[in-house]
Amino acid sequence: MDAYDAGSAARHGPAEQPHPPVPRPAPPADAPRSAEAPLIAEAPPEPEPRTGVAALSLRYQIGAALALAVVAIAVCVHVGMVFLHVAPPNTVTKQHGGAIDDWIYPEFEQNWKLFAPNPLQQNIAVQVRAEIDTADGGTRTTGWYDLSAQDGRAIDGNLLPSHTQQNELRRAWDFFVATHDADNRPVGLRGALSETYLRHIVQLRLDRENAAGEDGVVARVQVRSRTTNVPQPEWSDEELSDKPTYRVLPWWSIPADETAEAAR
């Protein structure tokens, strides 16, 4: 009986296991809910994180707003000053011309030479020499340093030349010429300023070249310009002189405080 039962179990296999429940499909969204089905509350969407100025605290937001307002005012004032500087003479420039010039010169000066129909046809080189007080009580005079040629060599082949190399010396000389007559006498109050500005530039250049030597001190400087005409093209019949002309300025003494500082 046991063997029969065992053989019968072997033929029919193990007892059948109950099948897992089949999941019921979810009802469509537009199907009516039954009263017995529980209502599932939808979670509210998460707020987007704040960025930029909005992410700052109130105190920093106020500081940023004040900084932007100051920058905007400064930009508007600068644009207005530049516009008045290049504009034809008018009532505002006649009454406040001094304030406009103080704002513009010398850093923001504007002119229309780039758009002139007749560009400059001369090469102007600014040169300087110095009188040196030596340690033994004597004096000596250096040769002429061609500062414009130094700037030209620094710019030639330089993809990113500095503003100083391109414009500092040239604009200083133009400033001096515009405020002095043919006898190198200052015209107006800005003449003395142009002299000081040009003198400081040539002093820095002489210090860079170590013109005074180890124990010497620069006591006086003298500046001159060398002007030559640009050669005419081959197709032109115009005849130009190839001889340079010079404009030699008087000797300028270096103030005692600047001489002492250079000696230190």
Beta strands, then each sheet from edge to edge (+ up, - down):
strand 1: 122-133
strand 2: 139-141
strand 3: 145-146
strand 4: 217-229
strand 5: 245-248
strand 6: 252-253
sheet 1: 2+ 1- 3+
sheet 2: 2+ 1- 4+ 5-
sheet 3: 2+ 1- 4+ 6-
end
